[in-house]
Amino acid sequence: MNGDSVYGVDLAIGDGKIFWSSTKSGGVHQVPVRGGEPSFVPGTEKLRLFRWPWAGRANDRWVGMRELLNLSTGARPDDPRRRSAT
């Protein structure tokens, strides 16, 4: 893990896969539960697992998440703060 385990690893299981991210380097990786080669989940650069099925980027001081991505559906919901500002 390139030293990432010192900083922590977030782990989730869903859709027949094991997902993980490092709190240091970010990005979500996956591997099938039945085995196989691990792979990077495209579009998750700088994101980390939050709570299955959500990955996101931490807000300042690690309170809440932004840039949410649903790892199960690929959906990226709008930021409610941007919606109310318009």
Secondary structure, DSSP 8 states (H G I E B T S, - for coil): -TTGGGT-EEEEEETTEEEEEETTT--EEEEETT----EE-TT-TT-EEEETTEEEEE-GGG-SEEEEEETTT------HHHHHH-
